[in-house]
Amino acid sequence: MYTIKQLRRKKNISQTELGEQIGVSLRTIQLYERKDANIPIKNLTKIAEFFGLTIAELYMREVNDMGEAYTKRQPFTKHNSVFYPLDQGKHLVMAPLVLVEHQEKYIQNVKEDKISNPFQAGFVIDFLADNPHRIFEVSGDSMNDGKIDAIPNGTFVLGLEIKKESFVRSNETSWNLPYVIVTANRVICKCLTGYNKKKKTLTCHNLNTSPEYQDFELPLEEVLQVFKLVKKQI
């Protein structure tokens, strides 16, 4: 993010000093200061806090520098996410973030129909949707095949919630796509390849072809939430 370089220079500190403050190497800071940098959410939070900003404010500075100027229209809240209008119909969405270590608590809140998530992260999206957005930290390498569409361990993904019942009558366009699935005891990221009407199960597929990662059937009744992946940040 180019704005990190600007903030660092304004504060009159070196890349090495900034790295020491957030616990990363000089080389990592050099990469973070590139405009196309993919910065892990945890480190982005540390950087924002160091400069006395929120993640949203950090993003707003960056999108202005990238030519995706903030339109000055008022941000709005929907489904516990905050949307900041940008030019050309784009929006910065600050959505609830579910870290791996908080998945158990998130599942419990879903079961109890509670809304409690103190963490947020941001993505720039090209279109608005009526359904809720959530950001999940992916655990494990079952979706990592080393290719461009891989979703390796530690990836942050932006998901758009869809009704699980839609898979019962869905067409081919719904299949062979990655989803985050919240069940009664875990949060998983898988490609869904079909629905077995007789068994009432979803077929979950792993991108990683290693023998330890086998496809499996997931009973629809065990599914609490389903999120279609919109974007990812490795």
Beta strands, then each sheet from edge to edge (+ up, - down):
strand 1: 76-78
strand 2: 81-85
strand 3: 91-98
strand 4: 120-125
strand 5: 133-137
strand 6: 156-162
strand 7: 177-183
strand 8: 187-196
strand 9: 201-205
strand 10: 216-219
strand 11: 223-233
sheet 1: 1+ 2- 3+ 4-
sheet 2: 1+ 2- 3+ 5+ 6- 11+ 7- 8+ 9- 10+
end
